[in-house]
Structure formats: C-alpha cells, structure tokens
Amino acid sequence: MLGAILKQLIIGVGIPEDIREAFQKAKKLFGGCSLPLISVVENLKRTIITSYARVFICLDALDESPPKQRQELLESLREIVRFSPNARLFLTGRPSIYDEIVRCFSKVVRIPVCPTHADIQGYLEKRLDRETDPDAMDDGLRADIIRIIPEKIPEMRQEYRKSS
C-alpha cells in the first residue's frame, strides 16, 4: 500500500535519482521484487513528501486489511507523519480498529458516520429495484423489507458495539 502511495507522489515530482537507484538495487537483491518496506518509508518521509507543501494520505476501509499488515502500515504511517510535518492522514474503518489507531497516533479526530433511516430505505429500494427475477418477491415482502430493516439498524449498532 505504501508503495502505491510512493508511486502516486512520484508522478507529481518525477523519480528522484536515489529512489531510482534503490529500485535498481532491490531488483538485484530480491530477485526483481519491490523495495522493502523500510526503504519505501524512508523515501516517502525524507524525499518525496518534503517536495510538496502539503500531502494528504487517504486510506479507506483500513479495517479490511489483515491485523498484522494493518499494524505494520499504521506504524509506518506514524513514522512518516512524525518526520514529515506537511503530511496529513485521513483513515476510514469500522469502529473496531479505533483503539489500534489511537495507539499509533496521539492526535486523532474521530468522525462517526451513521446512515439515516432515509439513507437505508433509499439503499434498499435501489437494491430491490435491481432484482432480476420478478417472481422472487411480492409487494408485501418488499414493503416489509423496506420497513423492518431500517427499524432494526439501531439494535444492530448496539450489538456491534457490544462485540467490539
């Protein structure tokens, strides 16, 4: 993931010679594999990010990454932000990973996102409109789905909070 961030940032400033050399060296040492994580982090924090006035790193659905990789990623991001005052992070994920994020970053602003009753109803209607088998449900079942599921969301949130 950090390699993808490095690639995106390089597009704006060109490939510095030290990064080009690091990739060439990695090709020889690792049989054509990519740079080791520590090298990517060093290049990001010392060379690339400093080329910009401000850098925003946005990672979506962080909770979907495996815990070990997520921990390595968070530690690497912490290292980058610590040495690059112009870097900012925007991370999204389910509430279950909030504690992991707080352990890595002292200044965290949390913005909970909760869909409204109307959001959920609209989503359900659109999904049900895509049903390809017209005999799969009648109007009564459709109405029950659109009525009952949004009513159950608060209960689901409470159960989710208890389990995380």
MIBA-698357 format. One record per residue: residue in three letters; x, y negated, z negated of N, C-alpha, C in turn. Coordinates in steps of 0.02 Angstrom, whole numbers, padded with zeros to 5 digits, always signed. Layout:
AlaXYZXYZXYZ/...
//
This chain:
Met+00041+00059+00000+00000+00000+00000+00044-00063+00000/Leu+00096-00063-00040+00141-00120-00042+00178-00129+00025/Gly+00191-00074+00058+00222-00078+00124+00176-00113+00173/Ala+00111-00101+00168+00063-00135+00212+00061-00210+00196/Ile+00066-00228+00132+00067-00298+00113+00131-00331+00140/Leu+00187-00296+00134+00250-00322+00160+00244-00334+00236/Lys+00215-00287+00271+00207-00293+00343+00164-00354+00361/Gln+00109-00364+00325+00065-00421+00339+00101-00487+00327/Leu+00141-00490+00275+00176-00552+00259+00233-00566+00308/Ile+00265-00514+00332+00320-00523+00379+00295-00552+00445/Ile+00235-00536+00464+00207-00561+00527+00210-00638+00528/Gly+00199-00669+00471+00198-00742+00468+00267-00775+00469/Val+00319-00740+00449+00386-00771+00444+00439-00736+00486/Gly+00422-00682+00517+00472-00643+00554+00508-00596+00507/Ile+00544-00548+00535+00578-00498+00494+00647-00524+00475/Pro+00657-00539+00410+00724-00560+00389+00775-00504+00400/Glu+00837-00524+00412+00890-00476+00428+00900-00424+00372/Asp+00896-00446+00308+00907-00398+00254+00853-00344+00251/Ile+00791-00362+00271+00738-00312+00273+00748-00265+00333/Arg+00769-00293+00389+00784-00251+00448+00838-00200+00430/Glu+00890-00223+00396+00944-00178+00376+00920-00125+00327/Ala+00877-00145+00280+00851-00097+00231+00811-00042+00266/Phe+00771-00060+00315+00732-00010+00353+00779+00036+00392/Gln+00830+00008+00423+00878+00049+00460+00913+00099+00413/Lys+00932+00074+00355+00965+00117+00306+00918+00172+00281/Ala+00855+00154+00270+00805+00203+00247+00794+00257+00299/Lys+00795+00239+00362+00786+00288+00415+00840+00342+00411/Lys+00902+00320+00398+00958+00367+00395+00956+00409+00332/Leu+00941+00377+00275+00944+00411+00211+00886+00459+00199/Phe+00827+00440+00222+00768+00478+00205+00737+00514+00264/Gly+00776+00524+00316+00751+00560+00374+00695+00524+00411/Gly+00700+00458+00414+00650+00420+00451+00591+00398+00409/Cys+00593+00410+00344+00538+00389+00302+00541+00314+00290/Ser+00490+00288+00257+00487+00217+00243+00533+00199+00185/Leu+00535+00133+00172+00576+00109+00117+00551+00137+00050/Pro+00597+00149+00003+00574+00169-00064+00537+00110-00096/Leu+00492+00126-00142+00450+00076-00175+00491+00019-00205/Ile+00545+00035-00238+00585-00018-00271+00612-00067-00219/Ser+00630-00044-00161+00655-00087-00108+00600-00132-00081/Val+00540-00105-00073+00484-00145-00049+00468-00200-00099/Val+00467-00183-00163+00453-00232-00216+00505-00287-00216/Glu+00569-00267-00212+00623-00317-00211+00616-00364-00152/Asn+00602-00336-00093+00595-00377-00034+00535-00424-00039/Leu+00481-00400-00067+00422-00442-00075+00437-00500-00122/Lys+00464-00485-00180+00471-00538-00231+00529-00585-00217/Arg+00581-00563-00187+00640-00605-00178+00644-00640-00111/Thr+00615-00611-00060+00624-00638+00007+00560-00664+00038/Ile+00512-00620+00045+00453-00635+00084+00406-00684+00049/Ile+00386-00669-00012+00337-00712-00046+00364-00782-00056/Thr+00428-00789-00067+00457-00856-00076+00456-00897-00011/Ser+00443-00865+00046+00439-00900+00110+00373-00938+00117/Tyr+00326-00924+00074+00259-00954+00077+00248-01001+00017/Ala+00207-01052+00028+00189-01096-00028+00146-01059-00078/Arg+00101-01017-00054+00057-00978-00097+00039-00914-00061/Val+00038-00859-00098+00020-00793-00070-00035-00763-00114/Phe-00088-00741-00081-00142-00706-00115-00140-00633-00093/Ile-00134-00589-00141-00135-00517-00128-00202-00491-00152/Cys-00242-00466-00106-00309-00441-00122-00312-00366-00111/Leu-00331-00331-00163-00338-00258-00158-00408-00239-00181/Asp-00445-00205-00138-00514-00186-00152-00517-00113-00173/Ala-00564-00099-00217-00579-00030-00239-00518+00004-00270/Leu-00484-00032-00312-00424-00005-00345-00440+00059-00384/Asp-00500+00065-00410-00520+00124-00447-00521+00188-00405/Glu-00521+00181-00339-00523+00239-00296-00454+00270-00283/Ser-00402+00237-00306-00335+00266-00298-00320+00314-00355/Pro-00279+00364-00343-00262+00412-00396-00228+00376-00455/Pro-00243+00396-00516-00217+00361-00576-00141+00350-00576/Lys-00102+00401-00556-00029+00393-00557-00007+00340-00507/Gln-00034+00343-00447-00017+00293-00396-00041+00224-00416/Arg-00100+00221-00447-00128+00157-00469-00082+00125-00521/Gln-00057+00165-00567-00012+00139-00619+00052+00112-00588/Glu+00082+00149-00542+00142+00125-00507+00129+00061-00469/Leu+00071+00058-00436+00052-00002-00398+00044-00062-00445/Leu+00009-00052-00500-00001-00108-00547+00065-00132-00577/Glu+00108-00085-00594+00174-00105-00620+00215-00143-00568/Ser+00211-00121-00506+00246-00156-00452+00218-00226-00441/Leu+00152-00231-00442+00120-00296-00434+00139-00343-00491/Arg+00142-00315-00552+00163-00356-00610+00233-00383-00599/Glu+00277-00341-00574+00346-00362-00560+00348-00417-00508/Ile+00309-00410-00456+00306-00460-00402+00281-00526-00429/Val+00226-00525-00466+00196-00587-00492+00242-00620-00543/Arg+00277-00580-00582+00321-00609-00633+00378-00648-00600/Phe+00405-00625-00545+00461-00658-00512+00440-00704-00455/Ser+00376-00706-00440+00352-00747-00384+00294-00790-00409/Pro+00308-00848-00437+00255-00890-00465+00204-00914-00414/Asn+00219-00909-00351+00171-00930-00299+00124-00873-00278/Ala+00131-00815-00308+00088-00757-00291+00029-00753-00338/Arg-00028-00737-00310-00090-00728-00348-00120-00661-00328/Leu-00153-00628-00376-00185-00564-00364-00260-00570-00369/Phe-00294-00533-00326-00367-00525-00331-00379-00451-00323/Leu-00401-00420-00377-00411-00347-00379-00484-00332-00391/Thr-00511-00283-00356-00579-00261-00370-00578-00188-00389/Gly-00625-00169-00430-00632-00100-00452-00687-00093-00502/Arg-00705-00033-00516-00757-00020-00566-00731-00037-00636/Pro-00777-00050-00682-00757-00069-00750-00710-00019-00785/Ser-00711+00043-00763-00671+00094-00797-00595+00081-00794/Ile-00572+00040-00747-00499+00028-00742-00478-00039-00773/Tyr-00525-00075-00802-00510-00140-00830-00453-00137-00881/Asp-00455-00088-00925-00403-00082-00976-00333-00072-00945/Glu-00329-00034-00891-00265-00024-00856-00238-00090-00830/Ile-00283-00130-00803-00263-00195-00776-00239-00241-00831/Val-00275-00243-00886-00257-00286-00943-00190-00266-00972/Arg-00174-00201-00972-00109-00179-00998-00051-00206-00956/Cys-00063-00216-00891-00010-00239-00847-00007-00315-00840/Phe-00063-00349-00850-00065-00421-00839-00095-00456-00900/Ser-00058-00505-00926-00082-00540-00986-00139-00589-00970/Lys-00138-00619-00912-00189-00668-00893-00236-00637-00842/Val-00294-00615-00864-00342-00583-00820-00409-00620-00827/Val-00437-00637-00771-00504-00665-00770-00549-00611-00741/Arg-00598-00592-00779-00643-00539-00759-00709-00569-00735/Ile-00730-00548-00676-00793-00573-00648-00838-00512-00635/Pro-00884-00498-00680-00928-00441-00668-00976-00455-00611/Val-00988-00405-00570-01034-00411-00514-01089-00360-00523/Cys-01150-00385-00527-01207-00340-00536-01260-00357-00484/Pro-01282-00309-00445-01334-00322-00396-01401-00338-00430/Thr-01440-00380-00398-01507-00396-00424-01556-00342-00402/His-01614-00344-00431-01668-00298-00413-01682-00304-00338/Ala-01685-00366-00313-01698-00378-00242-01641-00351-00198/Asp-01578-00357-00221-01522-00330-00182-01530-00254-00173/Ile-01547-00220-00226-01554-00147-00224-01613-00127-00180/Gln-01669-00162-00187-01727-00147-00145-01710-00158-00071/Gly-01677-00213-00055-01658-00226+00014-01613-00173+00042/Tyr-01564-00151+00002-01519-00098+00023-01557-00034+00037/Leu-01601-00015-00008-01640+00046+00000-01683+00043+00063/Glu-01716-00014+00074-01759-00021+00133-01718-00012+00198/Lys-01660-00043+00199-01618-00037+00259-01595+00035+00270/Arg-01576+00068+00216-01554+00138+00223-01612+00183+00244/Leu-01670+00172+00216-01728+00213+00234-01751+00200+00305/Asp-01742+00138+00329-01760+00122+00398-01717+00160+00449/Arg-01658+00182+00427-01613+00220+00472-01629+00294+00474/Glu-01677+00316+00436-01695+00387+00435-01715+00409+00505/Thr-01683+00461+00530-01694+00483+00598-01751+00534+00604/Asp-01771+00563+00549-01825+00613+00550-01887+00580+00520/Pro-01935+00560+00562-01995+00525+00537-02038+00569+00491/Asp-02030+00634+00495-02070+00679+00452-02036+00693+00385/Ala-01977+00664+00374-01939+00678+00312-01974+00649+00251/Met-02013+00595+00260-02048+00566+00202-02110+00530+00225/Asp-02158+00526+00180-02218+00488+00195-02213+00419+00162/Asp-02263+00377+00173-02263+00309+00147-02261+00308+00070/Gly-02294+00358+00039-02295+00361-00034-02226+00374-00063/Leu-02189+00421-00034-02121+00437-00057-02076+00377-00047/Arg-02081+00345+00011-02040+00286+00025-02053+00231-00028/Ala-02117+00219-00042-02135+00168-00091-02108+00186-00161/Asp-02112+00250-00179-02086+00272-00244-02010+00261-00248/Ile-01974+00278-00195-01901+00268-00195-01885+00195-00205/Ile-01918+00151-00166-01903+00079-00170-01924+00050-00237/Arg-01973+00078-00270-01995+00053-00335-01954+00082-00393/Ile-01943+00147-00393-01913+00181-00451-01838+00170-00457/Ile-01801+00176-00403-01728+00171-00408-01706+00104-00438/Pro-01732+00046-00414-01711-00017-00445-01729-00021-00520/Glu-01784+00010-00539-01803+00011-00610-01754+00051-00652/Lys-01723+00102-00623-01677+00146-00659-01606+00118-00664/Ile-01589+00068-00625-01520+00041-00624-01497+00018-00693/Pro-01538-00019-00732-01513-00038-00799-01496+00023-00842/Glu-01536+00076-00838-01521+00137-00875-01456+00169-00851/Met-01445+00168-00785-01383+00196-00757-01322+00156-00781/Arg-01329+00090-00784-01274+00048-00807-01256+00064-00880/Gln-01308+00073-00922-01295+00090-00992-01259+00157-00998/Glu-01280+00206-00960-01247+00272-00961-01176+00266-00937/Tyr-01165+00226-00885-01097+00217-00858-01052+00185-00910/Arg-01077+00134-00945-01036+00100-00996-01018+00148-01053/Lys-01065+00191-01071-01052+00240-01125-00997+00288-01105/Ser-00995+00307-01040-00947+00357-01018-00879+00328-01003/Ser-00874+00262-00994-00808+00233-00976-00775+00199-01034/
//
